[in-house]
Amino acid sequence: MKLKTIFIHVAVLLLAAPPAFALNFFELEVYPATTEGEGLHEIESHTTYVPSGRRPSDEELSGDEFRRQGLFRESLEYNYGLTDKIDAAAYLDLAWPNAGEPQYAGNRFRLRGALFDKGRFPVDLGWYFEVELPQKDPAQVELEFRPILSRDLGRFTIDLDPSFELPTVTSERRTVEFNYGARLLYRLAPRVQPAVEFFGGLGQIRALDPSRQQEHYVSPMLYTRIAPGLFAAGGLMFGLTRASDPVILRLVVEYEFTWPGGDVPR
């Protein structure tokens, strides 16, 4: 009898659980444990488009979230190498719901660093700290921390980016949320590197979302170097759960440069 009562209570809690807080699709980037280098400037554009979006829930239809079917997202990034082991970056996030007018979606500011020289230990270790000021979110300020792990295995590189996000100024009671990013990259040639990336979110650590509300994706990508300092990457994301968008298109364009007298971009 006690087991039956416990089961009923658990079922009620799951069915009454609040809607899952989706992944931040402006942050679809897996970072290595190494940084870019002192004095190096980077300008990046991260674009996603949802040609086939999931069916929105009743909560989303009544809320102020961006509708995901036909949604363009654009994140513009400026990154600067403060030292050989620390980068700083600022982001401007924009969204075009249903091919409409562009809307401001928020700003982000981050520091990213390497703990040791590359190859000193079997696994390279790094860190990532971000302050986010989202526009369409119950939280006005969110803090994110990622430990970063990287390992080279011949021509392959594995990068793991678990993410812990804490809403700090919010109208709702929320605790630390857990997302993840991971990448398996193959160095096929100096200018061409295919990869498979994984992204997902499990919800708040104190009460993980039911599996039907979690979003998980697999994303084949192709990274290319077009010219010295100019890079591009493109691919697709495929949703693996009912709460995920079936298909998302991704495009990344990056330009690296230094001021006169600096090192030549790779």
C-alpha positions as CSV (number, residue, x, y, z in Angstrom):
1,M,0.0,0.0,0.0
2,K,2.8,2.4,0.9
3,L,4.5,1.7,-2.5
4,K,1.3,2.4,-4.3
5,T,0.8,5.7,-2.5
6,I,4.4,6.8,-3.2
7,F,3.9,5.9,-6.9
8,I,0.7,8.0,-7.1
9,H,2.4,11.0,-5.5
10,V,5.4,10.8,-7.9
11,A,3.1,10.5,-10.9
12,V,1.1,13.6,-9.8
13,L,4.3,15.6,-9.4
14,L,5.5,14.7,-12.8
15,L,2.2,15.5,-14.5
16,A,2.1,18.8,-12.6
17,A,5.7,19.7,-13.3
18,P,6.3,23.2,-14.7
19,P,7.2,23.4,-18.4
20,A,10.9,22.7,-19.1
21,F,13.2,25.6,-19.7
22,A,14.5,25.0,-23.1
23,L,18.1,25.1,-24.2
24,N,19.6,28.5,-25.0
25,F,19.9,28.1,-28.8
26,F,22.1,31.2,-28.9
27,E,24.8,29.2,-27.2
28,L,25.1,26.3,-29.5
29,E,28.9,26.1,-29.4
30,V,31.2,23.5,-27.9
31,Y,34.5,24.9,-26.7
32,P,37.9,23.2,-26.4
33,A,39.9,23.5,-23.2
34,T,42.5,25.7,-25.0
35,T,42.1,29.4,-25.9
36,E,42.9,31.4,-29.0
37,G,45.9,33.3,-27.9
38,E,46.9,36.7,-26.5
39,G,46.1,39.7,-28.7
40,L,43.9,37.8,-31.2
41,H,40.6,39.4,-32.2
42,E,37.6,37.3,-33.4
43,I,34.3,38.4,-34.9
44,E,31.8,35.5,-35.2
45,S,28.2,35.1,-36.5
46,H,26.2,32.1,-35.2
47,T,22.9,31.6,-37.1
48,T,20.2,29.0,-36.7
49,Y,16.9,28.5,-38.5
50,V,14.0,26.2,-37.6
51,P,12.4,24.9,-40.8
52,S,10.6,22.1,-38.8
53,G,9.7,23.1,-35.3
54,R,8.0,21.1,-32.6
55,R,4.4,21.8,-31.7
56,P,4.3,24.4,-28.9
57,S,2.7,23.6,-25.6
58,D,-0.3,25.5,-24.2
59,E,2.0,27.3,-21.8
60,E,4.2,28.6,-24.7
61,L,1.2,29.7,-26.7
62,S,0.0,31.8,-23.8
63,G,3.4,33.1,-22.9
64,D,5.9,35.6,-24.5
65,E,8.4,33.1,-25.8
66,F,9.6,33.2,-29.4
67,R,7.6,30.8,-31.7
68,R,10.1,28.3,-33.0
69,Q,8.5,27.3,-36.3
70,G,10.3,29.4,-39.0
71,L,12.4,31.1,-36.3
72,F,15.8,32.7,-37.2
73,R,18.3,33.2,-34.4
74,E,21.5,35.3,-34.7
75,S,24.2,35.7,-32.2
76,L,27.0,38.2,-33.0
77,E,30.2,37.7,-31.0
78,Y,33.4,39.7,-30.4
79,N,36.2,37.7,-28.7
80,Y,39.6,39.0,-27.6
81,G,42.6,37.0,-26.2
82,L,43.5,38.8,-22.9
83,T,46.4,36.3,-22.3
84,D,47.6,33.0,-23.7
85,K,45.1,31.3,-21.4
86,I,42.2,33.7,-21.0
87,D,39.7,35.0,-23.6
88,A,36.9,37.6,-23.1
89,A,33.8,37.9,-25.3
90,A,30.6,39.9,-25.6
91,Y,27.5,38.8,-27.5
92,L,24.4,40.4,-29.1
93,D,21.5,38.0,-29.6
94,L,18.7,38.7,-32.1
95,A,15.7,36.7,-33.3
96,W,13.4,36.9,-36.3
97,P,10.1,35.1,-35.4
98,N,8.2,33.7,-38.4
99,A,10.4,35.8,-40.8
100,G,9.2,39.0,-39.1
101,E,11.1,42.0,-37.9
102,P,14.3,41.3,-36.0
103,Q,13.9,41.5,-32.2
104,Y,16.4,42.0,-29.5
105,A,16.9,38.8,-27.5
106,G,19.6,39.7,-25.0
107,N,23.3,40.2,-24.3
108,R,25.9,37.9,-22.9
109,F,29.4,38.5,-21.5
110,R,31.9,35.7,-20.7
111,L,35.4,34.8,-19.7
112,R,37.0,31.5,-20.8
113,G,40.3,30.1,-19.8
114,A,42.7,27.1,-20.0
115,L,44.1,25.7,-16.7
116,F,47.3,24.3,-18.1
117,D,49.3,24.1,-21.3
118,K,47.9,21.9,-23.9
119,G,49.1,18.3,-23.6
120,R,50.6,18.7,-20.2
121,F,48.1,16.1,-18.8
122,P,46.2,13.3,-20.4
123,V,43.1,15.5,-20.4
124,D,43.2,19.2,-21.1
125,L,41.1,21.2,-18.6
126,G,39.5,24.6,-19.0
127,W,36.7,26.8,-17.6
128,Y,33.9,29.1,-18.8
129,F,32.0,31.7,-16.9
130,E,29.1,33.8,-18.5
131,V,26.7,36.5,-17.4
132,E,23.5,36.5,-19.5
133,L,20.9,39.3,-19.7
134,P,18.0,37.6,-21.6
135,Q,15.1,39.6,-23.0
136,K,12.3,37.0,-23.1
137,D,12.8,35.0,-19.9
138,P,11.4,35.1,-16.4
139,A,15.0,35.6,-15.2
140,Q,16.6,39.0,-15.8
141,V,20.2,37.8,-15.0
142,E,21.6,34.3,-15.4
143,L,25.0,33.0,-14.5
144,E,26.6,30.0,-16.3
145,F,29.6,28.0,-15.5
146,R,31.2,25.2,-17.6
147,P,34.1,23.0,-16.8
148,I,35.7,22.0,-20.1
149,L,37.5,18.8,-20.9
150,S,39.4,18.0,-24.1
151,R,41.4,15.0,-25.3
152,D,43.2,14.4,-28.6
153,L,43.3,10.8,-29.8
154,G,45.3,10.7,-33.0
155,R,43.3,12.7,-35.6
156,F,40.3,12.8,-33.3
157,T,39.5,15.4,-30.6
158,I,36.8,15.0,-27.9
159,D,35.4,18.1,-26.2
160,L,33.0,17.9,-23.2
161,D,31.2,21.0,-22.0
162,P,28.8,20.3,-19.1
163,S,26.9,23.5,-18.2
164,F,25.5,24.7,-14.9
165,E,23.1,27.7,-15.2
166,L,21.7,29.7,-12.2
167,P,18.9,32.3,-12.7
168,T,19.7,35.0,-10.1
169,V,17.1,37.8,-10.7
170,T,13.9,36.0,-11.5
171,S,10.1,36.1,-10.8
172,E,10.0,32.3,-10.6
173,R,11.6,30.0,-8.1
174,R,14.4,28.2,-10.0
175,T,17.6,26.6,-9.1
176,V,20.7,25.4,-11.0
177,E,19.8,24.0,-14.4
178,F,22.0,21.4,-16.2
179,N,22.7,21.5,-19.9
180,Y,25.5,19.9,-21.9
181,G,27.5,20.1,-25.1
182,A,29.9,17.6,-26.6
183,R,31.9,17.2,-29.8
184,L,33.8,14.5,-31.6
185,L,36.0,16.2,-34.3
186,Y,38.1,14.6,-37.0
187,R,41.1,16.4,-38.5
188,L,40.6,15.2,-42.0
189,A,42.8,17.9,-43.6
190,P,44.2,21.3,-42.5
191,R,41.2,23.1,-44.1
192,V,38.4,20.5,-43.6
193,Q,37.3,19.0,-40.2
194,P,34.0,17.1,-39.9
195,A,32.5,16.7,-36.5
196,V,29.5,15.4,-34.7
197,E,28.1,17.5,-31.8
198,F,25.6,16.8,-29.1
199,F,23.5,19.2,-27.1
200,G,20.8,18.7,-24.4
201,G,19.2,19.9,-21.3
202,L,17.9,18.0,-18.3
203,G,16.3,20.8,-16.4
204,Q,16.8,21.9,-12.8
205,I,19.2,19.7,-10.8
206,R,16.9,19.5,-7.8
207,A,14.0,18.2,-9.9
208,L,15.0,17.0,-13.4
209,D,12.5,17.4,-16.1
210,P,10.6,14.3,-17.2
211,S,12.2,12.7,-20.2
212,R,9.3,13.7,-22.5
213,Q,10.1,17.4,-21.6
214,Q,13.9,17.2,-22.1
215,E,15.5,18.4,-25.3
216,H,18.4,16.4,-26.9
217,Y,20.0,16.9,-30.3
218,V,22.7,15.4,-32.5
219,S,24.4,17.8,-35.0
220,P,26.7,16.7,-37.8
221,M,28.9,19.7,-38.8
222,L,31.7,20.5,-41.3
223,Y,34.3,23.0,-40.2
224,T,36.4,24.7,-43.0
225,R,39.1,27.3,-43.3
226,I,38.3,29.4,-46.4
227,A,41.3,31.7,-46.2
228,P,43.9,32.8,-43.5
229,G,41.8,34.1,-40.6
230,L,38.4,33.2,-42.2
231,F,36.5,30.2,-41.2
232,A,33.0,28.8,-41.7
233,A,31.0,25.8,-40.4
234,G,27.6,24.5,-41.3
235,G,25.4,21.6,-40.5
236,L,22.1,20.3,-39.2
237,M,20.6,19.5,-35.8
238,F,18.2,16.6,-35.4
239,G,16.0,16.4,-32.4
240,L,16.0,13.1,-30.4
241,T,13.0,13.7,-28.2
242,R,9.4,14.7,-28.5
243,A,10.1,18.1,-26.9
244,S,12.9,18.8,-29.4
245,D,12.6,20.6,-32.8
246,P,12.9,17.9,-35.5
247,V,15.4,19.8,-37.6
248,I,17.5,23.0,-37.1
249,L,19.9,24.5,-39.6
250,R,23.2,25.9,-38.4
251,L,25.8,28.3,-39.9
252,V,28.9,29.8,-38.3
253,V,31.2,32.4,-39.8
254,E,34.4,33.5,-38.0
255,Y,37.0,36.1,-38.8
256,E,40.3,36.3,-36.8
257,F,42.7,39.2,-37.0
258,T,45.4,41.0,-35.1
259,W,46.5,44.7,-35.2
260,P,49.6,45.5,-37.2
261,G,52.6,43.9,-35.6
262,G,50.7,40.9,-34.2
263,D,50.9,37.3,-35.2
264,V,49.4,36.2,-38.4
265,P,46.0,34.4,-37.9
266,R,46.1,30.7,-38.4
